[in-house]
Amino acid sequence: MSLLDDVAERDNWRCWVCDEPVDPDMSVNDSRGPSVDSRTADRKAKVPERLAHRGCNTRKGAVKVVIPWAAHLHVVDPAPLMTVATRLDRKGGRETVARCPTRHDADEAAAWLADRFSRLTPDLPVTTKVEPGGGQFLVILATSRR
Ligand SMILES: [Zn+2]
C-alpha cells in the first residue's frame, strides 16, 4: 500500500478540507483527484497527514487551510473552525463558535458541527451545546481534554 492509500483508507476516501468524497479512480493530476496533505504548517498535529482533493490541498502550509461551514446553516459570526480546533486541542475548555436567530437553527448547526468535527479532528473529542444568550442562541463547542 502506498502512503496515499493508507491515508485515504483512514479518512474513508473523504477530503478533510471540504468534507466531500474523493474518487479513488480519479487521476492524481486532476484537481478533484486524491492527494496527501502533509500539513507541515502545524508540526504538532497529531494526525500529520490527511486525504484532500488535489485542489483543496493546502500546498505545504503556504496558505492556512480554511474549513468552510455548511452553506445551509443559518449562523451569525461563524468562527474559523481550524483556529477553534487548534485552540481546543491545546487548551481544552469551551468556545462559542456561532450565534443563531432561532433554537432550531442553533440545534441544526450544533448537529452539523458534532458530525463535522468527528472527521475534522478524529483525535479531539468534542461536544456541542446550545444556550440562549442576548436574544439569540449560542452554539458552543467544548472538549473534555485538558
Ligand atoms: Zn476537497
Residues whose N, C-alpha, C, O or C-beta is under 5 A from the ligand:
A	BS01	ZN	C15 V17 C18 H53 C56
